[in-house]
Amino acid sequence: MERLIFATNNTHKLSELRQIVAGRFDVLGLEDIGCREDIPEDADTLRGNALAKARWVAERYGTPCFADDTGLEVDALGGEPGVHSARYAGGPGHDAAANTALLLSKLAGVPQNQRTARFRTVIAYIDCDGAEHLFYGVVEGEILAEPAGNAGFGYDPVFRPQGWDCSFAEASPQEKNKISHRGRAVAQFMDYITNQR
């Protein structure tokens, strides 16, 4: 099975990606190729971060690879947390509980019909010739008043996709991946890879 290097050490993202492409590609994370460094993510856009991570790995390991960056954009907060979604609450690492708590505190008192939001993913792929390719996925929805469900990760417990009656964290991985931002971006990426064979 063909291998793809995913420039991430995020075990949740890696697991989700493997579920989406199951049976088509063998997806390796950074730990699988011996990379344990924390790749800088200091661009001011999702596109910039995705490209920076993919370039970093391609340059150091001399292999085609892809990276993603994902942000939650809440309209009532002017698009926050956006590119800062993973470290919204500050401090070291990626504290999903603290990020979600901060988000909900900022939305306190905002009516449900004004809590519209979207998840946005950008995937950057650098091929064996060094050419860069971008793929995008978006899912619209709203932010719930309190977390619901134990599946998923990050903001999934407070994000309800448009047309659904449950949060991402209350859905099965298969249900989520069919319509999720990452699922949509990966579908474009897989179509591109397949057509290049």
N, C-alpha and C positions, 0 to 999 in steps of 0.2 A: 504494500500500500504506500502511495506517495506521502512523503512527510512535508509538513508545513511548520515553520518556526513562528510561534506567537510570542511577541516581545512583551511578556508579562510574567510577574511573579504572583499575581492575584489568583489564588486557587479557585475562587468562585467564578471568575471570568473564564478561566481555563476549563473548568468543568462544564460550564454552560456552552462554551464553544465546541467542546468535544461531543456534547449531546446533539448540537445542531448539525454537525458534519459527520455524525456517526456512520461508519461503513464506507465513506468516500475518501477520507484523508486521515492520516495519523498526525494529530496536532501535538507538538512538543512545546513546553513552556521554557522559560529561561533556565530554570533549575535543571531541566533535562539536558541542556547543552553546557552545563557547568558555570552558568552566569548567575552570580548571587548579588551583583551590584544593584544599587538603587538608581535607576536611570532618571536623570533630571526631567521634570515635567514643569517647565517654567514659562511656556508660551502663553500668550493671552487668548488663544483660540483652541478649540478641540482639534481642528485640522493641524495646527502647529504642533501640538503635543503628540498627536499620532505620528506625524512625519518625523519628529525629533526622535522618538523611541525607535521607530523602524530604521532610521538612518544610523543611530547609535549602534544597534546590533549588526546591521549589514556591514558597517565599516570595520568593526572589531572582530567579527567572526567570519566575514567573507562569504555570507550565505544569504540567499533570498529570505525575506521574513516579512511579517506583517505585524502591525500594532493597531490598537484602537484607543480612542478616548471618548468618554461618554459624559454627558452633562444633563442635569435636570434643570429645566427652565420654567420658573413659576411667574406667570404674568403679573400677579399682584405685587411681586417683589422686584419688578423691573427686569426679569430674566434671571435672577439669582436662583440657586447658587451657580448655575452655568458651568464654566470651565473650572470653577473651584469646588465642584460638587464633592469630590473625594476628601477634601480637607476643609470643608466648610466651617467646622467648629474650631479649626486651628489645632495646634499641638502636634506632636509627632504621630506619624502613621495615618491610618484611615479608620477613624472611629465612627462606624455607621450609626450607632446608638446616639452619640453626641451630635452628629450631623442632623439626624432626624429630629432630635429634641429641639435643636436650634431652629430648624425650619418651622416646626409646629408652633414654637413660641412667637416667631415673627408673623405667623399667620393667625394668631389668636384674635378672635373677633371678626375675622374676614368671613362673610357669608359663603356658603358652599358654592353658590352659583358664580362666585368671583374667585374661585380657587383653581382656575384652569392652568394646565401645565403640560409640558411635553418632555419626553426623554429623547435625546438626540445622540447618535453615535456616528463617528467618522472612523473608517478603517483606512490605513495607509499600507500599501503593499509595495515592496521594492523587489523587482524581479532579478533574474540572474544576470541581466545586462545593466542593472543599476537604474532602470527606468522606474519612475514613481507613479503609482495609480491610487486613486481615491474612490471610496465607496461610502454611501450615506444611508442612514436609516432613522426614521422619526416615528414616534407613536404619540398621539394626542391623548389627554386624559385630564384628571383632576387630582388634587391633594385632599385626602380624607382628614377628618378632624382628629382621628387617633389611629394608631397602627392596627392592622387586621391581618392575621395569618402569620405562619412561621416559615414558609418556604421562601425561596429567592434570597436576595441580599441587598445591601445598601438601602435605598429608599423604597424598595418594593412593597413593604407593608403599608405605606401611606399613599401609594400611587394606584389609582383606579383608571384603567384604560377606557377610552370613550366607547360607550355601548355595552360595557360590562357591568355586572352587579357585584363584583368582588375585586379585591386588590390583586396585584401581581403575586403577592406573597400567599394568597389563598388559592392560586391556580397551580396546576401541575406544571412541571418544566416543559412538557410537550405543548400544553395550551399556551403558555407564555411565549415560547420560542416561535410559535406560528405567527405572532403579530408584533413581537417586541422590536424595539429600535435596533438592538444588536442582531436579532434574527433577520431583519430586513436588510441590514447592511451586509451581513454574511451571505445572504442569498445572492446579492449582486456580485459579491466577491467570488463565490463559488461558480456562478455562471461565467464570469470572466476567465477563471482558471480552467474550467472545463473546455471553453471554446478555444483556449490557447494550445490545447494538446494536439 
